[in-house]
Amino acid sequence: MSDGKIPMPEHSLPTLLTTEQAAGALQVSTKTILRWISSGDLIAHRLGHQWRISQSDLENFIRMRREA
């Protein structure tokens, strides 16, 4: 009766970007992205030895910078 497919949850995981992808999207250096992460301005998640930034956190960061 099973078709071998893994059932997916209703809510999918957020899109995660690397620091390089986030830097490219904002046209800044990866060093700037890492500085924003370490200062707490940009929310990021550490996975192993790498940082990941969710698309929604990056959009919120841009929105907050626009309002400042």
C-alpha positions as CSV (number, residue, x, y, z in Angstrom):
1,M,0.0,0.0,0.0
2,S,3.0,2.3,0.5
3,D,4.4,4.0,-2.6
4,G,7.8,4.5,-0.9
5,K,7.5,8.2,-0.7
6,I,8.4,10.0,2.5
7,P,5.5,12.2,3.6
8,M,6.3,15.9,3.7
9,P,5.1,18.2,6.5
10,E,2.6,20.8,5.6
11,H,5.1,23.5,6.3
12,S,8.4,23.2,4.5
13,L,11.7,24.3,5.9
14,P,12.8,27.9,5.2
15,T,15.2,28.6,2.4
16,L,18.7,28.9,3.8
17,L,21.5,30.9,2.2
18,T,25.2,30.7,2.6
19,T,27.1,33.8,3.7
20,E,28.4,34.0,0.1
21,Q,24.9,33.9,-1.3
22,A,23.7,36.5,1.1
23,A,26.7,38.7,0.3
24,G,25.9,38.4,-3.4
25,A,22.3,39.3,-2.9
26,L,23.2,42.4,-0.9
27,Q,26.3,43.2,-3.1
28,V,28.6,43.3,0.0
29,S,31.6,41.2,1.0
30,T,31.3,38.0,3.0
31,K,33.3,39.8,5.7
32,T,30.5,42.4,6.0
33,I,27.9,39.6,6.4
34,L,30.0,37.9,9.1
35,R,30.4,41.3,10.9
36,W,26.6,41.8,10.8
37,I,26.2,38.3,12.2
38,S,28.7,38.7,15.0
39,S,27.2,42.0,16.0
40,G,23.7,40.5,16.2
41,D,22.3,42.7,13.4
42,L,21.7,39.8,11.1
43,I,20.2,36.6,12.4
44,A,22.1,33.4,11.3
45,H,22.3,29.8,12.3
46,R,25.5,27.9,12.7
47,L,25.4,24.4,11.1
48,G,28.7,22.7,11.8
49,H,31.4,25.2,10.8
50,Q,29.2,27.1,8.5
51,W,26.6,29.9,8.8
52,R,23.2,29.8,7.2
53,I,20.8,32.8,6.9
54,S,17.1,32.2,6.2
55,Q,15.6,34.1,3.3
56,S,13.0,35.6,5.7
57,D,15.7,36.8,8.2
58,L,17.6,38.4,5.3
59,E,14.4,40.1,4.1
60,N,13.7,41.4,7.7
61,F,17.2,42.7,7.9
62,I,16.8,44.6,4.7
63,R,13.5,46.0,5.8
64,M,14.9,47.1,9.2
65,R,17.9,48.8,7.4
66,R,15.5,50.6,5.1
67,E,13.5,52.0,8.0
68,A,16.6,53.2,9.9
